[in-house]
Amino acid sequence: MSPYFDDDGTKVYPDMYPKPGLCLVCKKVGKSDEELLCNLNRLDQRKEIDFKCGTFEPIEKSNR
């Protein structure tokens, strides 16, 4: 994956940071059209204790 650059111009690789638990249960995870915004949101909050996402949508459980 190509790096992003933070405000100081430092290269930041999204794959080097673990995805927050909220992302793992979001239906947008892995969708290429959402990847850029999700990565930027995660990178922006990478040093925060609590992760927040205003566009979170839970994965729907199937009724089997």
Phi and psi in radians as a Rosetta constraint file:
Dihedral C 1 N 2 CA 2 C 2 CIRCULARHARMONIC -1.264 0.35
Dihedral N 2 CA 2 C 2 N 3 CIRCULARHARMONIC 2.607 0.35
Dihedral C 2 N 3 CA 3 C 3 CIRCULARHARMONIC -1.359 0.35
Dihedral N 3 CA 3 C 3 N 4 CIRCULARHARMONIC 2.799 0.35
Dihedral C 3 N 4 CA 4 C 4 CIRCULARHARMONIC -1.849 0.35
Dihedral N 4 CA 4 C 4 N 5 CIRCULARHARMONIC 2.959 0.35
Dihedral C 4 N 5 CA 5 C 5 CIRCULARHARMONIC -2.149 0.35
Dihedral N 5 CA 5 C 5 N 6 CIRCULARHARMONIC 2.291 0.35
Dihedral C 5 N 6 CA 6 C 6 CIRCULARHARMONIC -1.410 0.35
Dihedral N 6 CA 6 C 6 N 7 CIRCULARHARMONIC -3.066 0.35
Dihedral C 6 N 7 CA 7 C 7 CIRCULARHARMONIC -1.071 0.35
Dihedral N 7 CA 7 C 7 N 8 CIRCULARHARMONIC -0.419 0.35
Dihedral C 7 N 8 CA 8 C 8 CIRCULARHARMONIC -1.574 0.35
Dihedral N 8 CA 8 C 8 N 9 CIRCULARHARMONIC -0.030 0.35
Dihedral C 8 N 9 CA 9 C 9 CIRCULARHARMONIC 1.529 0.35
Dihedral N 9 CA 9 C 9 N 10 CIRCULARHARMONIC 0.114 0.35
Dihedral C 9 N 10 CA 10 C 10 CIRCULARHARMONIC -1.358 0.35
Dihedral N 10 CA 10 C 10 N 11 CIRCULARHARMONIC 2.370 0.35
Dihedral C 10 N 11 CA 11 C 11 CIRCULARHARMONIC -1.191 0.35
Dihedral N 11 CA 11 C 11 N 12 CIRCULARHARMONIC 2.353 0.35
Dihedral C 11 N 12 CA 12 C 12 CIRCULARHARMONIC -2.275 0.35
Dihedral N 12 CA 12 C 12 N 13 CIRCULARHARMONIC 2.188 0.35
Dihedral C 12 N 13 CA 13 C 13 CIRCULARHARMONIC -1.788 0.35
Dihedral N 13 CA 13 C 13 N 14 CIRCULARHARMONIC 2.002 0.35
Dihedral C 13 N 14 CA 14 C 14 CIRCULARHARMONIC -0.995 0.35
Dihedral N 14 CA 14 C 14 N 15 CIRCULARHARMONIC -0.567 0.35
Dihedral C 14 N 15 CA 15 C 15 CIRCULARHARMONIC -1.217 0.35
Dihedral N 15 CA 15 C 15 N 16 CIRCULARHARMONIC -0.215 0.35
Dihedral C 15 N 16 CA 16 C 16 CIRCULARHARMONIC -1.467 0.35
Dihedral N 16 CA 16 C 16 N 17 CIRCULARHARMONIC -0.114 0.35
Dihedral C 16 N 17 CA 17 C 17 CIRCULARHARMONIC -2.058 0.35
Dihedral N 17 CA 17 C 17 N 18 CIRCULARHARMONIC 2.331 0.35
Dihedral C 17 N 18 CA 18 C 18 CIRCULARHARMONIC -1.153 0.35
Dihedral N 18 CA 18 C 18 N 19 CIRCULARHARMONIC 2.535 0.35
Dihedral C 18 N 19 CA 19 C 19 CIRCULARHARMONIC -1.282 0.35
Dihedral N 19 CA 19 C 19 N 20 CIRCULARHARMONIC 2.374 0.35
Dihedral C 19 N 20 CA 20 C 20 CIRCULARHARMONIC -1.082 0.35
Dihedral N 20 CA 20 C 20 N 21 CIRCULARHARMONIC 2.685 0.35
Dihedral C 20 N 21 CA 21 C 21 CIRCULARHARMONIC -0.962 0.35
Dihedral N 21 CA 21 C 21 N 22 CIRCULARHARMONIC -0.618 0.35
Dihedral C 21 N 22 CA 22 C 22 CIRCULARHARMONIC -1.045 0.35
Dihedral N 22 CA 22 C 22 N 23 CIRCULARHARMONIC -0.665 0.35
Dihedral C 22 N 23 CA 23 C 23 CIRCULARHARMONIC -1.172 0.35
Dihedral N 23 CA 23 C 23 N 24 CIRCULARHARMONIC -0.579 0.35
Dihedral C 23 N 24 CA 24 C 24 CIRCULARHARMONIC -1.201 0.35
Dihedral N 24 CA 24 C 24 N 25 CIRCULARHARMONIC -0.364 0.35
Dihedral C 24 N 25 CA 25 C 25 CIRCULARHARMONIC -1.962 0.35
Dihedral N 25 CA 25 C 25 N 26 CIRCULARHARMONIC 0.340 0.35
Dihedral C 25 N 26 CA 26 C 26 CIRCULARHARMONIC -1.716 0.35
Dihedral N 26 CA 26 C 26 N 27 CIRCULARHARMONIC 2.405 0.35
Dihedral C 26 N 27 CA 27 C 27 CIRCULARHARMONIC -1.270 0.35
Dihedral N 27 CA 27 C 27 N 28 CIRCULARHARMONIC -0.130 0.35
Dihedral C 27 N 28 CA 28 C 28 CIRCULARHARMONIC -1.520 0.35
Dihedral N 28 CA 28 C 28 N 29 CIRCULARHARMONIC -0.244 0.35
Dihedral C 28 N 29 CA 29 C 29 CIRCULARHARMONIC -1.084 0.35
Dihedral N 29 CA 29 C 29 N 30 CIRCULARHARMONIC 2.302 0.35
Dihedral C 29 N 30 CA 30 C 30 CIRCULARHARMONIC 1.505 0.35
Dihedral N 30 CA 30 C 30 N 31 CIRCULARHARMONIC -0.069 0.35
Dihedral C 30 N 31 CA 31 C 31 CIRCULARHARMONIC -1.529 0.35
Dihedral N 31 CA 31 C 31 N 32 CIRCULARHARMONIC 2.133 0.35
Dihedral C 31 N 32 CA 32 C 32 CIRCULARHARMONIC -1.085 0.35
Dihedral N 32 CA 32 C 32 N 33 CIRCULARHARMONIC -0.543 0.35
Dihedral C 32 N 33 CA 33 C 33 CIRCULARHARMONIC -1.311 0.35
Dihedral N 33 CA 33 C 33 N 34 CIRCULARHARMONIC -0.223 0.35
Dihedral C 33 N 34 CA 34 C 34 CIRCULARHARMONIC -1.853 0.35
Dihedral N 34 CA 34 C 34 N 35 CIRCULARHARMONIC -0.216 0.35
Dihedral C 34 N 35 CA 35 C 35 CIRCULARHARMONIC -1.001 0.35
Dihedral N 35 CA 35 C 35 N 36 CIRCULARHARMONIC -0.797 0.35
Dihedral C 35 N 36 CA 36 C 36 CIRCULARHARMONIC -1.055 0.35
Dihedral N 36 CA 36 C 36 N 37 CIRCULARHARMONIC -0.888 0.35
Dihedral C 36 N 37 CA 37 C 37 CIRCULARHARMONIC -1.147 0.35
Dihedral N 37 CA 37 C 37 N 38 CIRCULARHARMONIC -0.693 0.35
Dihedral C 37 N 38 CA 38 C 38 CIRCULARHARMONIC -1.109 0.35
Dihedral N 38 CA 38 C 38 N 39 CIRCULARHARMONIC -0.788 0.35
Dihedral C 38 N 39 CA 39 C 39 CIRCULARHARMONIC -1.084 0.35
Dihedral N 39 CA 39 C 39 N 40 CIRCULARHARMONIC -0.761 0.35
Dihedral C 39 N 40 CA 40 C 40 CIRCULARHARMONIC -1.113 0.35
Dihedral N 40 CA 40 C 40 N 41 CIRCULARHARMONIC -0.703 0.35
Dihedral C 40 N 41 CA 41 C 41 CIRCULARHARMONIC -1.114 0.35
Dihedral N 41 CA 41 C 41 N 42 CIRCULARHARMONIC -0.801 0.35
Dihedral C 41 N 42 CA 42 C 42 CIRCULARHARMONIC -1.122 0.35
Dihedral N 42 CA 42 C 42 N 43 CIRCULARHARMONIC -0.764 0.35
Dihedral C 42 N 43 CA 43 C 43 CIRCULARHARMONIC -1.139 0.35
Dihedral N 43 CA 43 C 43 N 44 CIRCULARHARMONIC -0.648 0.35
Dihedral C 43 N 44 CA 44 C 44 CIRCULARHARMONIC -1.112 0.35
Dihedral N 44 CA 44 C 44 N 45 CIRCULARHARMONIC -0.547 0.35
Dihedral C 44 N 45 CA 45 C 45 CIRCULARHARMONIC -1.840 0.35
Dihedral N 45 CA 45 C 45 N 46 CIRCULARHARMONIC 0.234 0.35
Dihedral C 45 N 46 CA 46 C 46 CIRCULARHARMONIC -1.048 0.35
Dihedral N 46 CA 46 C 46 N 47 CIRCULARHARMONIC -0.416 0.35
Dihedral C 46 N 47 CA 47 C 47 CIRCULARHARMONIC -1.776 0.35
Dihedral N 47 CA 47 C 47 N 48 CIRCULARHARMONIC 0.038 0.35
Dihedral C 47 N 48 CA 48 C 48 CIRCULARHARMONIC -1.479 0.35
Dihedral N 48 CA 48 C 48 N 49 CIRCULARHARMONIC 2.662 0.35
Dihedral C 48 N 49 CA 49 C 49 CIRCULARHARMONIC -1.326 0.35
Dihedral N 49 CA 49 C 49 N 50 CIRCULARHARMONIC -0.821 0.35
Dihedral C 49 N 50 CA 50 C 50 CIRCULARHARMONIC -1.808 0.35
Dihedral N 50 CA 50 C 50 N 51 CIRCULARHARMONIC 2.217 0.35
Dihedral C 50 N 51 CA 51 C 51 CIRCULARHARMONIC -1.609 0.35
Dihedral N 51 CA 51 C 51 N 52 CIRCULARHARMONIC 2.343 0.35
Dihedral C 51 N 52 CA 52 C 52 CIRCULARHARMONIC -2.204 0.35
Dihedral N 52 CA 52 C 52 N 53 CIRCULARHARMONIC 2.440 0.35
Dihedral C 52 N 53 CA 53 C 53 CIRCULARHARMONIC -2.437 0.35
Dihedral N 53 CA 53 C 53 N 54 CIRCULARHARMONIC 2.048 0.35
Dihedral C 53 N 54 CA 54 C 54 CIRCULARHARMONIC -1.323 0.35
Dihedral N 54 CA 54 C 54 N 55 CIRCULARHARMONIC -0.193 0.35
Dihedral C 54 N 55 CA 55 C 55 CIRCULARHARMONIC -1.961 0.35
Dihedral N 55 CA 55 C 55 N 56 CIRCULARHARMONIC 0.220 0.35
Dihedral C 55 N 56 CA 56 C 56 CIRCULARHARMONIC -1.018 0.35
Dihedral N 56 CA 56 C 56 N 57 CIRCULARHARMONIC 2.314 0.35
Dihedral C 56 N 57 CA 57 C 57 CIRCULARHARMONIC -2.323 0.35
Dihedral N 57 CA 57 C 57 N 58 CIRCULARHARMONIC 2.030 0.35
Dihedral C 57 N 58 CA 58 C 58 CIRCULARHARMONIC -1.146 0.35
Dihedral N 58 CA 58 C 58 N 59 CIRCULARHARMONIC 2.590 0.35
Dihedral C 58 N 59 CA 59 C 59 CIRCULARHARMONIC -1.166 0.35
Dihedral N 59 CA 59 C 59 N 60 CIRCULARHARMONIC 2.306 0.35
Dihedral C 59 N 60 CA 60 C 60 CIRCULARHARMONIC -1.404 0.35
Dihedral N 60 CA 60 C 60 N 61 CIRCULARHARMONIC 2.317 0.35
Dihedral C 60 N 61 CA 61 C 61 CIRCULARHARMONIC -1.408 0.35
Dihedral N 61 CA 61 C 61 N 62 CIRCULARHARMONIC 2.420 0.35
Dihedral C 61 N 62 CA 62 C 62 CIRCULARHARMONIC -1.444 0.35
Dihedral N 62 CA 62 C 62 N 63 CIRCULARHARMONIC 2.527 0.35
Dihedral C 62 N 63 CA 63 C 63 CIRCULARHARMONIC -1.645 0.35
Dihedral N 63 CA 63 C 63 N 64 CIRCULARHARMONIC 1.667 0.35
